[in-house]
């Protein structure tokens, strides 16, 4: 079924418009920062801008930047969102590659895309066909409907019918943060999430892994511990400074380790941030802000404490409409704050990257001894109570094994780390990042080179925080007396 005929068989009205009408909000306001990619030349929301590539049209909110990528003067890709290239420079306008428009272009584009850092999606059109990609950890969420062939940011943007809920998930529990959709599942029976580090081929709607490559871990494992720390510091600095110099930026600072590392590796450039702030909702976050204020003062930067109440029922309704029920509703307190921040800024944050702490490895060392333990790996999918005890998806184990076996042999022993990047983070990021419209979150840690450097250090050493301590010992010895919160 084509996109156009699916409209004729349905209401012809995008679900996003119906959701906006229920909330008495303008669709372009409710779905600011979102997009659709389809064969239909008519945008789902009238105010969206459109650009054609190959046989399809990219319809997008005016708040999203696009970069047109050319090979031999032929448009071969469009990047939407915010991205740095491998050298840490912000991509903007037109990018002209010194490449031939031939059958090898697809492979070369994938190599280039693998070097991008940020929150973005890429749509390619080459002699090998049309493909879609998302960023390293799925910060730019992408979903698709195999039945209609429509790709987009969230379910309401790609559907011209109500969500057809899967009967093997307890969706209300997902909304209450008691589980999540992993392995590409969404609320809808025929809609799936594009997995990070996979391509989506649009003539078959099949996903295929393009990163990591077979030798991605070989070079980092040849490095000494100190060399790994030095390289991570250099890349964190490159990425953080790239965002600071490329766009108006805000910096979220807490009393934790991750944001302290970002500030420490780039402290000489932090004056470029338009605001360094923390969020205070009460006792724990208040203590976080207290520590952040001391850190900022110590390095000669001003700090703003932003207070606020958690969103009420209305705010959660808007959240769920905007993200299309693709993620749980936890963390909605921060959304209310983010929508108070200055509009059209990047928000640099680092408190979402658990590879440096080996978050998904069992502290009892079971998984370290047996990293291929399927039962433990499936438990770490964090589906929890989202899956019905009576009706478990019959293909769940097969989907997990297919996902794990798509990793190269050398990387498979780190499948728990890759699961963190590809199954957990797209839920805590992904569609959730469409819920706030004033700022765009970017994470300098989400760099494929940094991931490989982290994975070169054994899980138990990461569990003992040797990466974090190594970075802070080299970049922020003057902050060592300020306790972590």
Buried (B, 14 or more C-beta within 10 A) or exposed (E): EEBEEBBEEBEEEBBBBBBBEEBEBBBBEBBBBBBBBBBBEBBBBEEBEEBEBBEBBBBBBEBBBBBBBBBEEEBBBBBBBBBBBBEBEBBBEEBEBEBEBEEEBBEBBBEBBBBBBBBBBBBBBBEBBBBBBBBBBBBBBBBBBEBBBBBBBBBBBBBBBEBEEBEBBBBEBBBBBBBBBBBBBBBBBEBBBBBBBBBBBBEEBEBEBBBBBEEBBEEBEEBEEEEBBBBBBBBBBBBBBBBBEBBBBBBBBBBBBBBBBBBBBBBEBBEBBBBBBBBBBEEEBBBBBBBBBBBBEBBEBEBBBBEBEBBEEEBBBBBBBBBBBBBBBBEBBBBBBBBEBEEEBBBBBBBBBBBBBBBBBBEEEEBBEEBEBEEBBBBBBBBBBBBBEEEEBEEBEEBBEEBBEBBBEBBBBBBBBBBBBBBBBBBBBBBBBBBBBBBBBBBBBBBBBBBBBBBBBEBEEBBEBBBBBBBBEBBBEEBEEBEEB
